[in-house]
């Protein structure tokens, strides 16, 4: 009796797993693509922020930024 119940449960599990497998794979692929795009955008923004910071630092070192000099007086 236990073997029959176990076999029935395994069959049910196998059929339900097979039915949702394709949509799960598609959703996983879509999520992975979205994560990749988010990482790419974040890296691009970080690169822009680093470049902007480096430019500001260079301007301050060269004395080209009057706004920075005024902030130091405060």
C-alpha positions in Angstrom: 0.0 0.0 0.0 2.8 2.4 0.9 4.5 1.7 -2.4 1.4 2.5 -4.4 0.9 5.8 -2.5 4.6 6.6 -3.0 4.4 5.8 -6.7 1.3 8.0 -7.1 2.9 10.9 -5.4 6.0 10.5 -7.5 3.9 10.5 -10.7 2.0 13.6 -9.6 5.3 15.3 -8.7 6.9 14.4 -12.1 3.8 15.7 -14.0 3.5 18.9 -12.1 7.3 19.6 -12.4 7.2 19.0 -16.1 4.2 21.3 -16.6 5.8 24.3 -14.9 9.4 23.6 -16.0 9.2 25.5 -19.3 7.6 28.6 -17.8 10.0 28.6 -14.9 13.0 28.4 -17.2 11.6 31.3 -19.3 11.0 33.4 -16.1 14.5 32.6 -14.9 16.1 33.6 -18.2 14.1 36.9 -18.2 15.1 37.6 -14.6 18.8 36.9 -15.4 18.6 39.3 -18.4 17.0 42.0 -16.2 19.7 41.5 -13.5 22.4 41.8 -16.2 20.8 45.0 -17.5 20.6 46.5 -14.0 24.2 45.6 -13.3 25.3 47.2 -16.6 23.3 50.4 -15.9 24.7 50.6 -12.3 28.3 50.1 -13.5 27.8 52.8 -16.2 26.4 55.2 -13.6 29.3 54.4 -11.2 31.8 55.0 -14.0 30.2 58.4 -14.8 30.2 59.4 -11.1 33.9 58.4 -10.8 34.8 60.4 -13.9 32.9 63.4 -12.7 34.6 63.2 -9.3 38.0 62.8 -10.9 37.3 65.9 -13.1 36.2 67.9 -10.0 39.3 66.8 -8.1 41.5 67.8 -11.1 39.8 71.2 -11.3 40.3 71.7 -7.6 44.0 70.7 -7.7 44.6 73.1 -10.7 42.6 75.9 -9.0 40.1 76.1 -11.9 36.9 75.7 -9.8 35.9 78.8 -8.0 32.9 77.1 -6.4 35.2 74.7 -4.6 37.4 77.5 -3.3 34.3 79.3 -2.0 33.2 76.2 -0.2 36.6 76.0 1.6 36.2 79.5 3.0 33.0 78.5 4.9 
